[in-house]
Amino acid sequence: MGNKVVPLYSNRGAQNTYKSGLRACVDWVQATFKNVEVSQLITDILKLDFDSFYEAERGSLGYKKCKKYGHISVFYDGKEDMGVHLQMTGQGCREYEALGKSTWKELFFDCFCYNVNFTRLDIAIDDFEGYFKISSLKRKIKDRLLVSKFKDATSIEKVNIDTGESKGETIYYGSSQSRIQIRMYEKNFERKNKGHELEEGLKVWNRTEVQARDERANKIAEIIMLNEEGSETVGQVVAGILKYYLRFTVKGKDSNRSRWKTAPFWDKFLGNVEALRLTDVAPDRTVEKTFNWVSNQVAPSLAVLLEAYEGDMDILKRFALEGKERLTEKEYKMIEAFKKEQKNSLSRDTE
């Protein structure tokens, strides 16, 4: 790509693949915590300075109060069962990355240490190369060259009335209130329409965005959290979801469109990834994975505590006992499954 112009993102967040002209990012996060105080969410989970947050004039989303830092908001003081609610807009995600406190993998790990429910999570792929035009995708859909899990697609174009000039097109697949919606739009036009200046030389910026809600959002956060080297990156997760829900084709002679060949541009855009069905593909949390999480993420912090408290193992025992009180039914089932597998393995070894 050489001197391809790409808007700057933090190295700790958005994943850049300059050779392909594609970049993946987390672009919206909303999550509710039932048993967490506002100060815990800000300092222990987000790893941010509590005093950096200011009290907003009003709350929202059913909460009376809100603390804000840029475009990162923590809502609280709702009904007794509402807990506290975290919201990071797209700009808030970029601000969080710039602070360099945690990667998304690390942040989601910290979230899952508590009773969290992700109510919305958006992940996206930015295309600066021009793998396709939004207008051409609309024509392909009308020509029945799209095979999809969705029944309908909605196309919207913003037009300047005085000049007749297009100010950007968007294609929506699914409803904004459904568990999964996919949006494809011309991000460069969106930025211009909001009064932002674009980097000089930036001619193409198409965004393909997956908006997930509730259990789908939790699945995606879990996949990113469980990511190990060589496993799913944010970009691979987006591509895998797209591959499951959408397939642009080349018209064939077969009356069954599902047997038509995939369009080369779509294969090139998605790359060599497996289709990701969020209902059953997200990896289950296991004792082995928990062991790896502790080894990779927590062990250095435990070592600091042991050094500071001169090897007092009661510190670790206290954490374990406190954690046991917060175990859920799902986690007890995970433990039982591990014990059963260990017992079966021992039986096989003695046969």
LUMFINU-774718 format. One line per 4 residues: number of its first residue (from 1); their letters; for each residue x, y, z of N, C-alpha, C, O. Coordinates in steps of 0.02 Angstrom, whole numbers, m for minus. Layout:
// residues N
NUM> A> X/Y/Z/X/Y/Z/X/Y/Z/X/Y/Z; ...
//
This chain:
// residues 351
1> MGNK> 40/m60/0/0/0/0/42/63/0/19/116/m21; 104/58/23/148/114/20/127/171/65/129/164/126; 106/227/35/88/286/73/13/293/83/m13/349/87; m22/238/89/m94/240/101/m108/281/164/m78/270/216
5> VVPL> m154/328/158/m172/371/214/m226/338/256/m279/321/230; m212/329/320/m259/297/365/m265/340/428/m214/359/456; m326/356/451/m333/395/513/m299/360/571/m299/298/575; m270/399/616/m232/371/671/m278/343/724/m328/375/744
9> YSNR> m262/283/748/m295/253/806/m240/233/854/m181/229/835; m258/220/917/m209/197/966/m183/128/948/m220/86/922; m119/116/960/m89/51/947/m118/m4/991/m115/m63/973; m147/15/1049/m172/m35/1095/m244/m57/1080/m269/m104/1110
13> GAQN> m276/m23/1033/m346/m38/1021/m360/m63/951/m363/m123/939; m368/m17/905/m383/m35/836/m327/m76/806/m268/m63/819; m346/m125/767/m296/m171/739/m285/m154/666/m331/m160/624; m225/m132/650/m210/m108/583/m180/m162/539/m136/m199/561
17> TYKS> m204/m167/478/m175/m213/429/m163/m172/366/m202/m175/319; m110/m134/366/m100/m85/313/m90/m117/245/m107/m86/194; m63/m179/242/m53/m211/178/m118/m223/142/m121/m220/80; m172/m237/179/m236/m251/149/m281/m189/147/m334/m190/116
21> GLRA> m260/m136/180/m302/m76/182/m361/m83/228/m409/m44/223; m360/m130/274/m415/m142/320/m392/m131/392/m334/m143/409; m439/m109/433/m424/m99/504/m486/m117/544/m542/m98/525; m477/m153/598/m534/m174/640/m533/m135/705/m479/m116/730
25> CVDW> m592/m125/734/m595/m89/797/m658/m106/836/m708/m128/807; m654/m97/902/m714/m97/944/m741/m27/941/m704/21/951; m807/m18/929/m832/49/915/m891/69/959/m917/125/950; m913/28/1004/m965/48/1052/m968/m6/1106/m968/m65/1090
29> VQAT> m971/15/1168/m976/m32/1224/m1028/m8/1273/m1025/49/1297; m1076/m51/1289/m1123/m38/1343/m1129/m101/1385/m1138/m156/1359; m1123/m93/1451/m1125/m151/1496/m1154/m130/1563/m1141/m75/1587; m1192/m176/1593/m1222/m163/1659/m1190/m209/1710/m1181/m269/1698
33> FKNV> m1174/m181/1768/m1144/m218/1823/m1191/m214/1882/m1208/m159/1905; m1213/m272/1907/m1263/m273/1960/m1233/m265/2030/m1265/m236/2074; m1172/m289/2041/m1144/m289/2109/m1079/m250/2112/m1031/m272/2145; m1077/m194/2078/m1016/m154/2075/m1033/m81/2093/m1083/m54/2070
37> EVSQ> m990/m51/2134/m998/20/2149/m968/62/2092/m927/38/2053; m990/125/2089/m965/170/2036/m889/175/2039/m855/172/1987; m862/183/2100/m789/190/2107/m753/126/2086/m698/130/2057; m783/68/2099/m753/4/2077/m749/0/2002/m698/m20/1974
41> LITD> m803/18/1969/m805/15/1896/m752/60/1866/m718/41/1818; m745/120/1893/m698/168/1864/m625/149/1879/m583/149/1834; m611/132/1942/m541/121/1961/m517/49/1951/m462/38/1928; m559/0/1969/m538/m70/1966/m547/m102/1898/m506/m143/1877
45> ILKL> m600/m84/1863/m615/m115/1798/m586/m73/1740/m549/m99/1699; m604/m9/1738/m578/34/1685/m506/55/1696/m472/76/1649; m483/49/1759/m414/69/1777/m403/144/1767/m347/166/1751; m455/183/1778/m450/256/1768/m453/291/1836/m471/262/1887
49> DFDS> m434/355/1836/m433/396/1896/m504/420/1911/m534/453/1869; m529/403/1969/m597/422/1987/m607/498/1985/m660/522/1965; m556/535/2006/m562/608/2008/m563/640/1939/m579/699/1932; m545/601/1887/m547/628/1818/m619/632/1792/m632/667/1743
53> FYEA> m664/596/1824/m734/597/1803/m771/654/1837/m762/667/1896; m813/689/1799/m853/742/1827/m927/722/1829/m948/677/1793; m964/754/1871/m1036/739/1879/m1074/775/1824/m1073/837/1820; m1109/737/1782/m1149/767/1729/m1212/799/1758/m1231/785/1815
57> ERGS> m1242/844/1719/m1301/880/1743/m1360/833/1755/m1401/845/1799; m1364/780/1715/m1421/734/1722/m1399/663/1703/m1347/654/1671; m1439/615/1722/m1426/546/1703/m1464/529/1638/m1485/574/1601; m1471/465/1626/m1506/442/1566/m1516/366/1572/m1492/336/1620
61> LGYK> m1551/337/1525/m1562/265/1523/m1595/238/1586/m1586/180/1603; m1634/280/1619/m1668/259/1680/m1628/273/1744/m1652/259/1799; m1568/300/1737/m1526/317/1794/m1530/392/1808/m1534/432/1762; m1530/410/1872/m1537/480/1890/m1471/518/1883/m1471/579/1871
65> KCKK> m1415/484/1891/m1350/518/1893/m1301/487/1842/m1310/431/1819; m1249/526/1827/m1199/503/1779/m1133/537/1791/m1130/598/1801; m1080/498/1790/m1012/526/1793/m981/516/1723/m989/463/1692; m946/568/1700/m921/567/1631/m846/583/1629/m820/621/1670
69> YGHI> m813/553/1580/m745/571/1563/m742/570/1487/m739/516/1457; m743/628/1456/m747/631/1384/m812/599/1361/m866/621/1381; m807/548/1319/m866/513/1294/m874/444/1328/m906/399/1300; m845/438/1387/m853/378/1428/m900/397/1486/m885/443/1524
73> SVFY> m955/362/1492/m1006/379/1542/m1020/320/1588/m1023/263/1566; m1029/335/1652/m1050/286/1702/m1115/310/1733/m1115/360/1769; m1169/275/1719/m1235/294/1744/m1249/256/1809/m1232/197/1816; m1281/289/1857/m1296/258/1921/m1356/291/1954/m1384/339/1928
77> DGKE> m1375/264/2012/m1433/288/2050/m1497/277/2010/m1536/323/1998; m1507/214/1990/m1570/194/1959/m1611/153/2009/m1601/160/2069; m1656/112/1985/m1693/68/2029/m1646/18/2061/m1590/8/2037; m1668/m12/2115/m1624/m54/2157/m1590/m110/2117/m1532/m126/2131
81> DMGV> m1624/m139/2068/m1596/m195/2030/m1559/m175/1967/m1540/m217/1927; m1548/m109/1957/m1518/m85/1894/m1442/m83/1897/m1409/m82/1844; m1412/m82/1956/m1339/m79/1961/m1311/m15/1932/m1342/38/1936; m1252/m20/1902/m1221/37/1867/m1210/17/1795/m1203/m42/1779
85> HLQM> m1208/67/1752/m1206/54/1680/m1150/93/1647/m1144/154/1656; m1109/58/1609/m1053/89/1572/m1073/99/1499/m1102/54/1468; m1057/158/1473/m1068/170/1402/m1007/205/1373/m987/258/1396; m978/175/1320/m926/207/1281/m951/214/1210/m965/164/1177
89> TGQG> m958/276/1187/m976/286/1117/m916/270/1073/m863/251/1099; m924/277/1007/m867/265/963/m808/309/982/m751/285/985; m821/373/993/m767/418/1013/m741/400/1082/m681/407/1095; m785/377/1126/m763/355/1192/m715/296/1188/m668/291/1227
93> CREY> m728/251/1141/m683/193/1130/m614/216/1109/m563/191/1132; m613/266/1063/m548/292/1041/m512/327/1099/m451/322/1106; m550/363/1140/m520/397/1198/m491/347/1247/m437/357/1274; m528/292/1258/m504/241/1305/m440/208/1279/m394/196/1318
97> EALG> m438/194/1214/m377/165/1185/m318/212/1195/m262/191/1211; m330/277/1184/m275/326/1189/m247/330/1260/m188/346/1268; m287/314/1310/m263/316/1379/m215/259/1394/m174/264/1440; m220/204/1355/m173/149/1362/m177/110/1427/m127/80/1447
101> KSTW> m235/110/1459/m240/75/1524/m249/m1/1515/m219/m40/1552; m289/m21/1466/m302/m92/1454/m315/m103/1380/m340/m58/1346; m298/m162/1355/m322/m182/1289/m395/m203/1297/m420/m210/1352; m430/m212/1241/m499/m235/1246/m503/m304/1276/m548/m319/1315
105> KELF> m456/m346/1259/m453/m413/1289/m447/m409/1365/m482/m444/1401; m403/m365/1388/m393/m356/1460/m454/m326/1494/m475/m346/1548; m484/m276/1461/m543/m244/1490/m601/m293/1495/m634/m296/1547; m614/m332/1443/m669/m379/1445/m656/m433/1497/m703/m457/1529
109> FDCF> m594/m453/1505/m576/m501/1558/m595/m473/1626/m626/m507/1667; m576/m409/1638/m592/m378/1702/m667/m371/1712/m692/m379/1768; m704/m358/1657/m777/m353/1662/m808/m419/1683/m852/m422/1725; m784/m474/1652/m812/m540/1665/m794/m566/1734/m821/m617/1756
113> CYNV> m748/m533/1768/m733/m552/1837/m790/m532/1884/m794/m555/1941; m835/m490/1858/m893/m468/1898/m956/m492/1863/m954/m522/1809; m1013/m478/1893/m1077/m497/1864/m1096/m447/1811/m1135/m401/1824; m1070/m456/1751/m1079/m407/1697/m1127/m434/1644/m1131/m494/1632
117> NFTR> m1164/m388/1614/m1205/m404/1556/m1193/m351/1503/m1211/m293/1512; m1162/m372/1448/m1152/m325/1392/m1218/m316/1356/m1245/m364/1328; m1244/m256/1356/m1308/m243/1323/m1298/m221/1251/m1344/m228/1210; m1240/m195/1234/m1224/m178/1165/m1149/m178/1155/m1111/m153/1197
121> LDIA> m1128/m205/1099/m1057/m206/1081/m1052/m202/1006/m1077/m246/970; m1019/m149/981/m1009/m140/909/m937/m153/892/m891/m128/925; m925/m193/840/m858/m203/813/m861/m191/738/m912/m203/707; m806/m167/710/m810/m143/641/m745/m156/603/m691/m165/632
125> IDDF> m751/m156/537/m694/m158/492/m696/m95/450/m746/m81/417; m642/m56/450/m635/2/407/m595/m17/345/m543/m49/350; m620/2/288/m590/m14/223/m566/51/192/m606/94/175; m500/58/184/m470/117/153/m445/102/82/m417/146/49
129> EGYF> m456/41/59/m432/20/m6/m487/24/m59/m474/37/m117; m549/13/m38/m605/13/m85/m619/m56/m113/m620/m65/m174; m630/m104/m69/m645/m172/m91/m713/m175/m127/m725/m218/m169; m755/m128/m111/m820/m122/m144/m847/m52/m133/m823/m16/m90
133> KISS> m897/m33/m173/m934/30/m163/m1002/13/m134/m1033/m37/m154; m1025/55/m89/m1091/43/m58/m1145/43/m112/m1191/3/m110; m1139/89/m160/m1189/93/m214/m1190/29/m256/m1243/7/m278; m1132/m1/m267/m1130/m63/m306/m1160/m121/m267/m1189/m166/m297
137> LKRK> m1151/m121/m201/m1182/m174/m160/m1258/m169/m164/m1292/m221/m167; m1284/m108/m165/m1357/m99/m170/m1382/m128/m236/m1434/m161/m238; m1345/m117/m290/m1366/m145/m355/m1363/m221/m354/m1407/m255/m381; m1311/m248/m322/m1305/m321/m318/m1363/m352/m278/m1388/m405/m295
141> IKDR> m1384/m317/m226/m1440/m342/m186/m1504/m343/m228/m1542/m391/m226; m1515/m290/m266/m1574/m286/m310/m1571/m339/m365/m1623/m362/m388; m1510/m357/m386/m1502/m408/m437/m1502/m479/m408/m1487/m528/m444; m1518/m485/m344/m1524/m550/m309/m1457/m586/m304/m1453/m647/m306
145> LLVS> m1404/m547/m298/m1337/m576/m294/m1312/m579/m222/m1252/m587/m209; m1359/m573/m174/m1341/m580/m104/m1380/m638/m74/m1442/m641/m80; m1344/m685/m43/m1375/m738/m4/m1364/m721/69/m1307/m709/90; m1418/m719/109/m1412/m692/176/m1459/m726/225/m1512/m753/206
149> KFKD> m1440/m725/290/m1484/m747/343/m1539/m695/355/m1592/m711/382; m1525/m632/336/m1575/m579/343/m1626/m583/286/m1610/m605/231; m1686/m561/301/m1739/m562/250/m1738/m498/208/m1755/m500/149; m1719/m442/239/m1722/m378/204/m1658/m338/215/m1622/m347/264
153> ATSI> m1646/m292/169/m1594/m242/176/m1625/m174/164/m1670/m167/122; m1603/m124/201/m1629/m56/195/m1573/m10/173/m1520/m8/204; m1585/27/119/m1535/73/92/m1558/144/103/m1614/162/87; m1513/186/129/m1528/257/140/m1472/299/109/m1413/284/120
157> EKVN> m1490/350/72/m1441/396/43/m1458/467/64/m1515/489/57; m1408/503/88/m1417/573/105/m1395/615/45/m1340/606/19; m1439/661/24/m1426/701/m37/m1433/775/m21/m1480/796/12; m1385/814/m46/m1389/887/m40/m1442/913/m88/m1435/904/m149
161> IDTG> m1493/945/m62/m1549/967/m104/m1528/1020/m154/m1552/1020/m211; m1483/1066/m135/m1462/1119/m181/m1421/1093/m239/m1431/1114/m296; m1375/1047/m224/m1328/1025/m276/m1346/957/m306/m1323/939/m360; m1388/919/m270/m1403/851/m293/m1347/802/m280/m1350/745/m301
165> ESKG> m1296/825/m244/m1236/783/m231/m1251/735/m174/m1282/753/m123; m1227/673/m182/m1235/623/m130/m1190/641/m71/m1132/660/m80; m1217/633/m11/m1178/646/50/m1169/582/90/m1158/583/151; m1175/525/54/m1160/461/86/m1219/413/84/m1277/433/92
169> ETIY> m1202/349/74/m1252/296/73/m1239/246/129/m1182/235/149; m1293/216/154/m1289/166/207/m1336/108/189/m1392/119/166; m1313/47/201/m1355/m12/194/m1360/m45/263/m1310/m58/296; m1423/m57/285/m1435/m90/348/m1462/m161/335/m1505/m171/293
173> YGSS> m1436/m209/372/m1462/m277/371/m1486/m292/442/m1447/m291/490; m1551/m306/449/m1579/m318/515/m1600/m254/549/m1585/m199/524; m1635/m260/605/m1660/m203/642/m1610/m179/694/m1570/m218/720; m1612/m114/709/m1566/m86/759/m1582/m113/829/m1539/m110/873
177> QSRI> m1642/m140/838/m1661/m167/903/m1653/m243/907/m1664/m273/960; m1634/m275/852/m1624/m347/852/m1557/m364/883/m1516/m320/895; m1545/m428/896/m1483/m448/929/m1422/m437/885/m1367/m428/910; m1432/m438/820/m1377/m425/773/m1403/m379/717/m1454/m392/686
181> QIRM> m1367/m325/706/m1378/m284/646/m1311/m270/614/m1261/m259/648; m1309/m271/548/m1249/m255/510/m1262/m191/471/m1313/m184/438; m1214/m146/474/m1218/m83/437/m1157/m76/393/m1101/m92/414; m1167/m52/332/m1112/m35/288/m1123/37/265/m1175/54/237
185> YEKN> m1074/80/277/m1085/150/258/m1019/184/241/m964/159/256; m1025/242/209/m967/281/188/m946/326/246/m973/380/255; m898/303/284/m877/337/344/m848/406/329/m856/452/369; m814/413/272/m785/478/255/m839/531/248/m830/589/269
189> FERK> m897/512/218/m952/560/212/m982/576/281/m998/633/295; m988/525/323/m1016/536/390/m973/585/428/m999/630/462; m907/577/424/m861/623/459/m868/694/432/m870/742/471; m872/701/366/m880/768/336/m946/800/358/m948/859/374
193> NKGH> m1000/760/358/m1065/786/377/m1067/811/449/m1107/854/466; m1023/783/491/m1020/805/561/m970/861/572/m957/882/628; m940/885/516/m895/942/521/m823/924/536/m783/968/552; m805/859/533/m737/839/546/m694/843/482/m718/828/427
197> ELEE> m633/863/490/m587/863/433/m556/794/424/m540/761/474; m549/773/362/m518/709/348/m444/717/333/m422/770/310; m405/665/348/m335/667/333/m324/679/258/m359/650/217; m276/720/242/m262/736/172/m243/672/134/m201/633/157
201> GLKV> m273/662/78/m258/603/37/m304/544/50/m301/494/14; m348/550/100/m394/495/115/m454/500/68/m495/545/73; m458/452/21/m511/454/m30/m567/403/m16/m624/415/m35; m549/348/15/m599/296/28/m598/279/103/m546/270/133
205> WNRT> m658/276/131/m664/252/200/m734/222/208/m781/257/225; m739/158/195/m802/122/204/m799/84/269/m749/51/284; m852/88/308/m854/50/370/m908/m4/366/m964/8/345; m889/m64/388/m937/m119/395/m940/m135/469/m890/m154/500
209> EVQA> m999/m126/498/m1006/m127/571/m1056/m180/592/m1110/m187/563; m1038/m218/643/m1083/m266/674/m1105/m238/741/m1064/m227/786; m1170/m227/748/m1198/m205/812/m1232/m264/845/m1279/m292/819; m1206/m283/904/m1233/m341/940/m1264/m319/1005/m1239/m273/1038
213> RDER> m1318/m353/1024/m1352/m337/1086/m1359/m399/1130/m1362/m455/1105; m1360/m387/1196/m1376/m439/1245/m1333/m501/1237/m1272/m496/1237; m1363/m561/1229/m1322/m622/1228/m1272/m623/1171/m1218/m652/1178; m1290/m592/1114/m1242/m590/1058/m1183/m545/1077/m1126/m561/1061
217> ANKI> m1197/m489/1110/m1143/m445/1133/m1099/m480/1183/m1038/m473/1180; m1128/m518/1229/m1089/m555/1278/m1045/m608/1245/m988/m618/1266; m1072/m641/1194/m1033/m691/1157/m972/m660/1124/m916/m687/1129; m982/m603/1091/m926/m571/1057/m873/m548/1107/m814/m557/1095
221> AEII> m895/m518/1163/m847/m496/1214/m808/m556/1241/m748/m551/1254; m843/m612/1249/m810/m672/1275/m759/m699/1225/m704/m720/1244; m776/m699/1160/m729/m722/1109/m666/m679/1110/m610/m706/1107; m675/m613/1113/m617/m568/1114/m576/m579/1177/m514/m579/1175
225> MLNE> m610/m588/1234/m575/m600/1298/m534/m664/1296/m479/m667/1323; m562/m716/1265/m529/m781/1264/m475/m786/1210/m441/m836/1205; m469/m733/1170/m422/m734/1115/m351/m749/1139/m324/m716/1184; m322/m800/1109/m252/m817/1121/m215/m806/1057/m245/m799/1004
229> EGSE> m150/m805/1060/m110/m793/1000/m129/m843/946/m131/m904/958; m144/m818/886/m163/m861/831/m237/m874/828/m261/m907/782; m275/m848/878/m347/m858/878/m382/m795/851/m351/m755/816; m447/m787/869/m486/m734/839/m463/m664/861/m459/m650/921
233> TVGQ> m447/m621/814/m438/m550/828/m505/m517/816/m553/m549/794; m510/m453/833/m572/m417/821/m591/m421/748/m649/m432/731; m542/m411/704/m555/m414/632/m581/m482/609/m625/m486/567; m553/m535/636/m575/m602/618/m646/m615/643/m684/m650/610
237> VVAG> m662/m588/702/m730/m597/728/m780/m562/682/m831/m591/665; m765/m500/663/m810/m463/617/m817/m502/552/m873/m513/528; m761/m523/523/m763/m559/459/m801/m625/465/m838/m643/419; m792/m660/521/m827/m723/531/m902/m714/535/m941/m754/509
241> ILKY> m923/m660/569/m995/m645/574/m1023/m627/505/m1076/m651/486; m986/m585/469/m1008/m566/402/m1014/m627/356/m1061/m632/317; m967/m673/363/m967/m732/321/m1028/m776/336/m1053/m810/292; m1050/m776/398/m1108/m816/416/m1173/m784/392/m1219/m819/370
245> YLRF> m1178/m717/397/m1241/m683/383/m1248/m659/310/m1304/m654/285; m1193/m644/276/m1196/m615/209/m1149/m650/161/m1092/m666/180; m1171/m662/100/m1127/m689/48/m1148/m661/m20/m1200/m679/m47; m1106/m617/m47/m1118/m591/m114/m1093/m643/m164/m1040/m674/m155
249> TVKG> m1131/m652/m217/m1117/m707/m264/m1108/m682/m335/m1119/m624/m352; m1087/m729/m377/m1085/m720/m450/m1143/m760/m478/m1152/m819/m461; m1183/m729/m521/m1243/m762/m547/m1224/m827/m583/m1179/m828/m625; m1260/m881/m566/m1248/m945/m598/m1310/m971/m633/m1362/m938/m633
253> KDSN> m1305/m1030/m661/m1362/m1060/m698/m1408/m1098/m651/m1467/m1109/m667; m1382/m1118/m594/m1423/m1157/m547/m1481/m1114/m521/m1472/m1055/m505; m1541/m1143/m516/m1599/m1107/m492/m1594/m1093/m417/m1628/m1049/m391; m1552/m1131/m382/m1541/m1121/m311/m1483/m1072/m302/m1425/m1089/m313
257> RSRW> m1499/m1011/m281/m1447/m959/m276/m1394/m977/m224/m1338/m953/m229; m1412/m1017/m174/m1363/m1034/m122/m1305/m1074/m151/m1252/m1079/m119; m1313/m1102/m210/m1259/m1141/m241/m1217/m1099/m289/m1170/m1125/m319; m1234/m1036/m297/m1193/m992/m339/m1126/m979/m304/m1122/m980/m243
261> KTAP> m1075/m967/m343/m1008/m955/m316/m1005/m887/m282/m1039/m839/m301; m963/m884/m230/m953/m821/m195/m915/m772/m239/m868/m792/m274; m936/m709/m239/m903/m658/m279/m831/m650/m256/m818/m647/m195; m783/m646/m302/m712/m639/m282/m698/m580/m236/m658/m586/m191
265> FWDK> m732/m523/m248/m719/m464/m205/m738/m478/m133/m706/m452/m87; m790/m519/m122/m812/m534/m54/m764/m582/m20/m748/m574/39; m739/m631/m57/m688/m676/m30/m625/m637/m12/m595/m649/40; m606/m591/m54/m545/m552/m42/m554/m508/20/m508/m500/60
269> FLGN> m613/m479/28/m627/m434/84/m627/m473/150/m598/m449/199; m658/m531/151/m663/m569/214/m600/m609/230/m586/m622/288; m563/m628/179/m503/m668/191/m521/m739/210/m578/m761/201; m472/m775/234/m481/m846/249/m503/m857/321/m464/m877/363
273> VEAL> m567/m842/334/m594/m853/401/m654/m900/398/m686/m907/346; m668/m932/454/m726/m975/458/m788/m933/475/m783/m884/511; m845/m954/449/m908/m921/467/m919/m929/542/m909/m984/570; m939/m876/576/m946/m875/648/m1019/m868/667/m1048/m814/660
277> RLTD> m1049/m922/690/m1118/m921/712/m1119/m909/787/m1099/m952/826; m1142/m851/807/m1135/m830/877/m1178/m871/925/m1166/m871/985; m1228/m905/899/m1271/m944/945/m1236/m1004/973/m1253/m1027/1027; m1185/m1030/937/m1155/m1091/964/m1080/m1096/953/m1049/m1146/972
281> VAPD> m1049/m1046/923/m978/m1052/908/m934/m1022/962/m877/m1044/971; m960/m974/999/m919/m942/1050/m894/m994/1099/m934/m1034/1125; m829/m995/1113/m802/m1047/1157/m828/m1042/1228/m833/m987/1256; m845/m1100/1257/m867/m1101/1326/m808/m1089/1372/m752/m1108/1359
285> RTVE> m823/m1056/1427/m772/m1045/1478/m760/m1111/1514/m808/m1144/1535; m698/m1132/1521/m681/m1194/1554/m630/m1182/1608/m601/m1128/1613; m620/m1233/1651/m570/m1227/1704/m501/m1218/1674/m460/m1179/1699; m487/m1253/1618/m422/m1247/1586/m410/m1175/1562/m356/m1147/1571
289> KTFN> m462/m1145/1532/m456/m1076/1508/m448/m1028/1567/m411/m980/1563; m484/m1042/1621/m477/m1000/1681/m406/m1003/1707/m378/m953/1728; m377/m1064/1706/m307/m1072/1728/m261/m1029/1684/m216/m995/1709; m274/m1030/1618/m232/m991/1572/m242/m916/1584/m194/m878/1581
293> WVSN> m305/m895/1598/m317/m824/1612/m276/m801/1672/m242/m749/1670; m279/m841/1726/m242/m822/1786/m167/m820/1772/m132/m775/1794; m143/m871/1735/m72/m874/1720/m49/m815/1678/4/m786/1692; m89/m796/1628/m68/m743/1582/m83/m673/1607/m44/m627/1597
297> QVAP> m141/m665/1642/m164/m598/1659/m154/m579/1732/m140/m522/1748; m163/m628/1776/m166/m612/1848/m101/m628/1885/m86/m595/1935; m64/m678/1862/m5/m701/1898/44/m644/1916/67/m643/1973; 60/m598/1871/106/m544/1891/79/m502/1948/117/m482/1992
301> SLAV> 13/m489/1948/m16/m449/2003/m13/m488/2069/0/m459/2121; m26/m554/2065/m21/m595/2126/51/m595/2153/62/m593/2213; 99/m597/2107/169/m596/2128/186/m531/2164/224/m531/2213; 158/m476/2139/170/m411/2172/143/m412/2244/176/m389/2290
305> LLEA> 82/m439/2252/52/m443/2319/93/m487/2365/104/m469/2423; 115/m545/2340/155/m590/2382/220/m558/2403/242/m566/2460; 251/m522/2357/314/m488/2374/301/m433/2426/339/m426/2474; 246/m395/2415/231/m340/2460/213/m364/2530/230/m332/2580
309> YEGD> 179/m421/2534/158/m449/2598/204/m505/2622/186/m546/2664; 265/m506/2594/318/m551/2616/296/m624/2616/307/m661/2664; 265/m644/2561/248/m715/2552/188/m739/2592/180/m800/2600; 147/m694/2618/90/m714/2658/35/m744/2613/0/m707/2579
313> MDIL> 29/m810/2612/m18/m844/2568/m91/m834/2590/m137/m848/2552; m102/m809/2651/m170/m796/2674/m204/m743/2631/m265/m742/2625; m163/m700/2600/m191/m648/2556/m227/m682/2497/m283/m664/2481; m194/m731/2466/m224/m766/2409/m284/m807/2431/m334/m811/2395
317> KRFA> m279/m837/2490/m335/m876/2516/m397/m832/2527/m453/m853/2515; m385/m772/2551/m441/m726/2563/m476/m707/2498/m537/m705/2495; m435/m694/2445/m464/m679/2379/m507/m737/2355/m562/m727/2328; m481/m798/2363/m517/m857/2339/m583/m866/2376/m634/m882/2345
321> LEGK> m583/m856/2441/m645/m863/2480/m696/m810/2462/m756/m824/2458; m672/m749/2451/m718/m695/2430/m746/m709/2361/m805/m696/2347; m703/m735/2317/m725/m751/2250/m776/m807/2249/m822/m807/2207; m768/m855/2294/m814/m912/2297/m885/m889/2311/m933/m919/2286
325> ERLT> m892/m836/2349/m959/m810/2366/m994/m780/2304/m1055/m773/2304; m954/m764/2252/m984/m733/2192/m992/m782/2134/m1013/m763/2080; m976/m846/2146/m983/m895/2092/m1056/m903/2072/m1101/m904/2114; m1067/m910/2006/m1134/m919/1980/m1147/m993/1967/m1101/m1035/1971
329> EKEY> m1209/m1010/1951/m1227/m1079/1935/m1188/m1104/1875/m1168/m1162/1873; m1177/m1060/1826/m1139/m1079/1767/m1068/m1100/1785/m1042/m1148/1758; m1038/m1064/1832/m969/m1079/1852/m965/m1143/1892/m917/m1180/1887; m1016/m1157/1933/m1017/m1220/1969/m1024/m1279/1921/m993/m1332/1931
333> KMIE> m1064/m1270/1868/m1070/m1322/1817/m1004/m1333/1781/m986/m1390/1764; m967/m1279/1769/m901/m1283/1738/m853/m1323/1781/m815/m1364/1756; m856/m1312/1847/m813/m1348/1894/m831/m1423/1894/m786/m1466/1892; m896/m1438/1895/m918/m1508/1895/m897/m1543/1832/m877/m1601/1833
337> AFKK> m902/m1508/1775/m881/m1538/1711/m807/m1553/1711/m786/m1605/1685; m767/m1509/1741/m695/m1520/1745/m679/m1581/1790/m638/m1622/1772; m713/m1585/1847/m701/m1641/1892/m720/m1707/1860/m687/m1758/1869; m776/m1706/1823/m799/m1766/1789/m749/m1789/1736/m735/m1848/1729
341> EQKN> m723/m1740/1698/m674/m1757/1646/m610/m1782/1677/m579/m1829/1651; m589/m1753/1733/m529/m1776/1768/m538/m1848/1793/m492/m1889/1787; m597/m1863/1819/m612/m1931/1844/m612/m1981/1786/m584/m2035/1792; m643/m1962/1730/m645/m2006/1671/m575/m2017/1643/m559/m2073/1621
345> SLSR> m534/m1964/1643/m467/m1970/1618/m426/m2018/1661/m386/m2058/1635; m435/m2013/1728/m399/m2057/1774/m420/m2129/1763/m379/m2175/1767; m485/m2139/1750/m510/m2208/1738/m480/m2237/1675/m462/m2295/1673; m475/m2195/1622/m445/m2219/1559/m372/m2237/1568/m348/m2284/1538
349> DTE> m337/m2198/1610/m265/m2210/1620/m253/m2275/1657/m201/m2306/1649; m301/m2296/1699/m291/m2357/1739/m318/m2420/1706/m310/m2475/1732; m352/m2410/1647/m378/m2470/1613/m322/m2510/1579/m336/m2562/1548
//
